Amino acid sequence: MIGERLVVVADAHFGAAPRADEDAFLAFLDRVPNLGDSLLIAGDLYDFWFTYHRVIPRHCIRVTAAVVSLARRMPVLMLGGNHDRWGDTFWTKDAGVQFDATELRFTIGSRAVRAIHGDGIHQERTAAAVLNFAIMTRPIIAAFRALPPALGFRIADALGHDPAWSRAHPEVLDASAVRQAAWAREALVAEPALGALIMGHTHRVALEAVNPNQFYLNPGPWIDEHRYAVIDHAGAHLARFS
């Protein structure tokens, strides 16, 4: 068990998000100990993150430092998203964050929780599916690590999140959210002992009770909307930070 009250945030995409989102997130992290006793970052905190052996990415260093500082005060868990899955051992060994590239399972109070980012579990755009598969292969990760970091980040910037595209094509995200919710229902029914399934990725808010003892939660995106959620013994609720 990591506590009785879990704060959940996802999809900040720092590096592509406006500076105002970063400033607000720093204020949010200051407030988190008053909102709960543990924090889950459910993927895509950064629009790109790659753990090099001797280099810490400079972009959004204030967020990195604030997350590390918070992890000294309370449990902080982090999932890799399709934009920042390459945490390697930095978060666990150096930052004190419980990190997993794909999935976390833990208990809040008496509630068993499964958390995944949500990419790759249902039909994706073909280009995104191919890219996500490719960048998870060991030879490509090893080749990328061999590149000079400046070149690596230039490549990542060219392939990164485009907030303008997402705003212009809400129907794509809406359809993805529908598929994700259907997948979540099936996953919860298949695992009756699971009390909650948390996902991000779709940038769409969701809080759905599958039965009285189980629910699916997507806190929605931090980018542009400053959304988060809180889980406790009574269930969950959605919120916006201001």
TITORLO-642249 format. One record per residue (C-alpha): x, y, z. Coordinates in steps of 0.05 Angstrom, whole numbers, plus 5000, padded with zeros to 4 digits. Example, Ala and Ser with C-alpha at 12.3 -4.5 7.8 and 13.67 -1.06 7.14 Angstrom:
524649105156/527349795143/
END
This chain:
500050005000/502650694982/497451105020/490051245028/489151814977/492351814909/493052424864/493352254789/495852684732/497652524660/499352794591/502953434607/507553394546/512653874574/517154104519/511154204472/506454514523/506055264536/510555544591/504255724630/502654984636/509554854666/508755434716/501955164736/504654464744/510054704792/504655034834/500554394830/506453974855/507054454914/499654324929/499753564920/501353394993/494953755012/490953374961/493352674977/498852255006/501651974940/502252184868/501651794803/504152104738/500751664687/505151774626/507352324578/509852794631/514653024578/513653074503/520252714500/524852414552/530751954542/535351734598/542551784576/548051484620/551352144635/546452684611/539952944641/535353274590/535554024601/528554194576/523654284633/529054174685/524754544735/519454004730/524653454737/527553774799/520653884829/518653164818/525152924850/524053394909/516853154919/519152424918/523252574981/516752765017/511652264993/511051664946/511351864873/509851354819/510951464745/508951094682/512551164616/508151424561/509051354486/513052004489/517351874550/517951134561/525551114562/526651254635/531550674644/534150704716/534351454726/527651534759/528250944806/535750974824/537151714822/530452064831/527051614882/520851534839/517450854829/517850814753/515650294703/515750374627/509150024616/505049834678/504449934752/500349554803/499449784874/494349874930/490950514953/487650375020/484349705006/483449834932/487749454882/489849904825/492749774756/495650354717/497850364644/498750954597/493950684545/497750694480/498150064438/492149714470/487149874416/487050104344/491750684333/493251104272/497750674228/503551154230/503251214306/502750454314/508750334270/512850874305/511050634375/512949914357/519550134326/521950564383/520850004434/525649534399/532349444434/536749544372/533450214358/533950434431/541350244431/542550614366/538951234392/543051224456/549451224413/547351874379/549652544408/544052794453/543253434412/541953024350/537352554387/533053124412/532753424342/529952774316/525052734374/522653444361/521153264289/516952664311/513852984374/506853164396/503353704356/498154044401/495354424341/493953774304/490253494365/485954114370/484354084296/482353344297/478253224361/474452664326/480852234326/481752314401/474352214414/474451554376/480651334413/477351494479/471351064461/475850474443/479950564507/473750564551/471249924518/477949594530/477949834603/471049524616/473348854588/479748874629/476049024694/470848484682/476447994668/479848164735/474448224788/479448344845/481848984812/478749604842/480950124792/484250174723/487750824708/489751054638/491751684603/493851774530/487151974498/486952674528/479652544545/476852544616/473451904638/470651644704/466251034695/463750534746/463949834715/460549564777/459849834849/466949604867/470749774803/471850394761/475850624701/479251304707/482651764658/484352424691/484652794625/490553204601/494653694639/496754034574/491954614561/486854384613/490654274679/486453664697/487853164752/484052654794/484052384865/482651664887/480951474959/476850964997/470251264972/472051244898/474851784853/473452484831/475852924774/478553624783/481954204749/487654584781/487155344785/
END
